[in-house]
Amino acid sequence: MIWCRFLRDDAVSYGVVEDGRIKEVSGSPFGAWDYSGRIFAMADVALDVPVVPGNFYAIGSNYASHVEERGKVRGTGAKYYDVPRVGYRANSALLPTGQNIVKPQGSGEQFQYEGELVAVIGKKARRVSPEEAWSCIFGWTIGNDVTERDWQKNDPTNLRGKNSDTFKPMGPWIATGIHPKDMRTQVVLNGKKLHDFATGNMLFDAGAVISAISQTNTLHPGDVVWLGTDELPVNIKPGDRLDITISGIGTLSNAVVAE
């Protein structure tokens, strides 16, 4: 099933995507819901972020190639972690598919993307095992972890480097009933494919990451966990367009503009 969140006539609703149309629901996928009876063409609505999370987690250093290549760039060598290295992100940075990533005034050339799989939580999780954690996942969406690398290096809280306005595109919707082992991630910049990797080839899979978070932080329905990226991203600039596709989910598309 494909769940979306959309805007029409200044109202935000959830809907189920079928055959290129949206069947509006009353309620939400994280609680009681029913079909409203209204059906819209995709072209007649604006997709919003598929969920506004109560809590927004993200793991770094979760693919071997990314760890190796980032280590070369920093001149430090690869640094692997024994446990998931999880951070927290700001909802104020979220951006729907189709809207513009804004490169802030004063930001440098090392302005980059990271195409990521996102786990959407569907059931309360507290001190769950990695195996139990899988049953707490409602579905999957796509995230673009936009990062200003100079700010990231000099600001240990990541307030600017990863959480500035528009730095967290997410969408286009939530897909259920699929598994990361069957997915591939592709990143296309201005029509040229730059990355194509096995989405599930993580150092810590979704179950391990969610389990680690749940030992100290309770996860709730609607929370999201971003699961990292592979390979080494390149710099992006105003005028560029990014399309991040994960098989079984869809494509997250955003252009870049200057502030």
FENCOR-V292821 format. One record per residue. N is the residue number from 1. RES is the residue in three letters. PHI is phi in whole degrees, 0 to 359 (999 if undefined). OMEGA is omega in degrees with one decimal (999 if undefined). BURIAL is # if it has 9 or more other C-alpha atoms within 8 Angstrom, else .. Layout:
# FENCOR-V292821
n res phi omega burial
N RES PHI OMEGA BURIAL
N RES PHI OMEGA BURIAL
This chain:
# FENCOR-V292821
n res phi omega burial
1 MET 999 177.6 .
2 ILE 246 178.3 #
3 TRP 254 175.6 #
4 CYS 232 174.5 #
5 ARG 231 -169.4 #
6 PHE 220 -179.8 #
7 LEU 246 174.1 #
8 ARG 209 179.6 #
9 ASP 54 176.1 .
10 ASP 66 177.7 .
11 ALA 239 179.0 .
12 VAL 257 179.9 .
13 SER 222 168.5 #
14 TYR 269 177.2 #
15 GLY 206 176.3 #
16 VAL 252 -177.5 #
17 VAL 270 177.8 #
18 GLU 217 175.3 .
19 ASP 53 176.9 .
20 GLY 76 177.8 .
21 ARG 238 -179.3 #
22 ILE 245 175.4 #
23 LYS 264 -176.2 #
24 GLU 296 174.5 #
25 VAL 238 168.0 #
26 SER 264 -173.0 #
27 GLY 93 -178.8 #
28 SER 215 179.3 #
29 PRO 293 -178.0 .
30 PHE 263 178.9 .
31 GLY 202 178.3 .
32 ALA 289 178.1 .
33 TRP 206 175.1 #
34 ASP 205 176.8 .
35 TYR 292 -179.3 #
36 SER 278 -176.4 .
37 GLY 99 179.9 .
38 ARG 266 -179.8 .
39 ILE 232 -177.0 .
40 PHE 235 169.5 #
41 ALA 289 -179.3 #
42 MET 303 -177.3 #
43 ALA 290 -176.4 .
44 ASP 264 179.1 .
45 VAL 229 172.7 #
46 ALA 247 178.2 #
47 LEU 290 175.0 #
48 ASP 255 173.0 #
49 VAL 303 -171.1 #
50 PRO 291 174.7 #
51 VAL 202 169.7 .
52 VAL 261 -169.7 .
53 PRO 286 170.7 #
54 GLY 289 176.1 .
55 ASN 223 -169.4 #
56 PHE 230 -178.1 #
57 TYR 254 178.7 #
58 ALA 209 177.8 #
59 ILE 255 173.1 #
60 GLY 252 174.2 #
61 SER 53 -173.6 #
62 ASN 243 173.6 #
63 TYR 226 -172.9 #
64 ALA 300 -177.6 #
65 SER 297 179.0 #
66 HIS 297 178.8 #
67 VAL 298 -178.6 #
68 GLU 295 -175.7 #
69 GLU 289 177.3 #
70 ARG 294 177.0 #
71 GLY 296 177.2 #
72 LYS 294 -179.3 #
73 VAL 297 -178.8 .
74 ARG 283 -177.3 .
75 GLY 75 -177.6 .
76 THR 253 -172.0 .
77 GLY 80 -177.7 .
78 ALA 290 176.9 #
79 LYS 235 179.3 .
80 TYR 261 -177.4 .
81 TYR 246 -179.1 .
82 ASP 281 -179.5 .
83 VAL 226 178.4 .
84 PRO 303 -178.9 #
85 ARG 260 -170.1 .
86 VAL 258 175.2 #
87 GLY 240 -177.1 .
88 TYR 236 -177.0 .
89 ARG 237 -175.1 #
90 ALA 260 174.7 .
91 ASN 299 -179.4 .
92 SER 296 178.5 .
93 ALA 270 -176.0 #
94 LEU 294 -176.6 #
95 LEU 213 178.3 #
96 PRO 286 170.5 #
97 THR 300 178.2 #
98 GLY 89 178.9 .
99 GLN 259 -169.3 #
100 ASN 271 166.7 #
101 ILE 285 -177.7 #
102 VAL 257 175.4 #
103 LYS 280 -171.2 #
104 PRO 291 170.7 .
105 GLN 302 178.2 .
106 GLY 86 177.7 .
107 SER 281 -174.6 #
108 GLY 266 -177.4 .
109 GLU 289 -177.8 .
110 GLN 279 -179.4 #
111 PHE 251 -165.6 #
112 GLN 226 177.8 #
113 TYR 255 167.5 #
114 GLU 212 179.6 #
115 GLY 280 -171.4 #
116 GLU 227 167.2 #
117 LEU 280 -179.0 #
118 VAL 238 173.7 #
119 ALA 271 177.7 #
120 VAL 254 -175.6 #
121 ILE 283 -179.7 #
122 GLY 240 -177.3 #
123 LYS 216 -180.0 #
124 LYS 305 -178.3 #
125 ALA 229 177.3 #
126 ARG 221 -178.7 #
127 ARG 51 177.3 #
128 VAL 270 174.2 #
129 SER 282 175.6 #
130 PRO 303 179.5 #
131 GLU 290 179.1 #
132 GLU 293 -175.7 #
133 ALA 300 -178.1 #
134 TRP 300 -178.8 #
135 SER 286 179.0 .
136 CYS 269 -179.1 #
137 ILE 272 176.8 #
138 PHE 280 -176.7 #
139 GLY 184 -170.0 #
140 TRP 223 171.6 #
141 THR 223 -175.5 #
142 ILE 240 175.8 #
143 GLY 233 173.4 #
144 ASN 240 -175.8 #
145 ASP 275 -179.1 #
146 VAL 297 -173.4 #
147 THR 219 169.5 #
148 GLU 261 -167.0 #
149 ARG 293 178.2 #
150 ASP 294 176.6 #
151 TRP 295 178.9 #
152 GLN 300 -178.5 #
153 LYS 295 -172.6 .
154 ASN 260 -177.6 .
155 ASP 232 -173.8 #
156 PRO 296 179.1 .
157 THR 275 -176.9 .
158 ASN 64 -179.1 #
159 LEU 302 178.3 .
160 ARG 271 -169.8 #
161 GLY 300 -177.8 #
162 LYS 230 -173.3 #
163 ASN 239 176.0 #
164 SER 295 178.7 #
165 ASP 309 176.3 #
166 THR 74 -176.6 #
167 PHE 280 -177.5 #
168 LYS 229 172.0 #
169 PRO 301 178.8 #
170 MET 213 179.0 #
171 GLY 154 1.8 #
172 PRO 280 -177.4 #
173 TRP 200 179.5 #
174 ILE 249 177.1 #
175 ALA 254 179.1 #
176 THR 247 174.5 #
177 GLY 74 178.7 .
178 ILE 231 -175.9 .
179 HIS 225 -178.3 .
180 PRO 303 -179.7 .
181 LYS 297 -179.2 .
182 ASP 260 -174.1 #
183 MET 255 167.5 #
184 ARG 231 178.2 #
185 THR 252 175.5 #
186 GLN 236 176.1 #
187 VAL 241 -178.4 #
188 VAL 241 178.7 #
189 LEU 245 179.5 #
190 ASN 53 176.8 .
191 GLY 86 -179.3 .
192 LYS 253 179.6 .
193 LYS 285 -178.6 #
194 LEU 257 -175.9 .
195 HIS 222 177.2 #
196 ASP 206 -174.9 #
197 PHE 221 177.4 .
198 ALA 289 -174.8 #
199 THR 301 -174.9 #
200 GLY 279 -176.5 #
201 ASN 277 -174.2 .
202 MET 266 172.1 #
203 LEU 287 174.9 .
204 PHE 235 -177.9 #
205 ASP 284 -173.9 #
206 ALA 301 179.4 #
207 GLY 298 -179.8 #
208 ALA 294 -178.6 #
209 VAL 292 -179.7 #
210 ILE 297 177.0 #
211 SER 301 -178.9 #
212 ALA 298 178.6 #
213 ILE 298 -171.9 #
214 SER 291 179.0 #
215 GLN 292 -179.8 #
216 THR 233 -176.0 .
217 ASN 233 178.6 .
218 THR 287 174.9 #
219 LEU 265 -176.1 #
220 HIS 234 176.4 #
221 PRO 307 -178.5 #
222 GLY 97 173.7 #
223 ASP 294 178.4 #
224 VAL 233 177.3 #
225 VAL 230 177.9 #
226 TRP 277 -163.8 #
227 LEU 248 173.0 #
228 GLY 90 -177.6 #
229 THR 227 176.5 #
230 ASP 249 177.2 #
231 GLU 65 -173.6 #
232 LEU 248 179.2 .
233 PRO 289 176.7 .
234 VAL 251 179.2 .
235 ASN 286 174.0 #
236 ILE 238 -174.3 #
237 LYS 212 176.1 #
238 PRO 307 -176.5 #
239 GLY 102 179.1 .
240 ASP 280 174.2 #
241 ARG 228 179.9 #
242 LEU 245 174.0 #
243 ASP 234 179.8 #
244 ILE 249 -176.4 #
245 THR 245 170.7 #
246 ILE 237 -175.6 #
247 SER 301 -177.7 #
248 GLY 91 179.7 .
249 ILE 248 -177.6 #
250 GLY 154 -176.5 #
251 THR 229 173.5 #
252 LEU 260 -174.2 #
253 SER 236 177.9 #
254 ASN 210 172.5 #
255 ALA 266 179.3 #
256 VAL 247 177.0 #
257 VAL 231 176.5 #
258 ALA 272 175.3 .
259 GLU 288 999 .
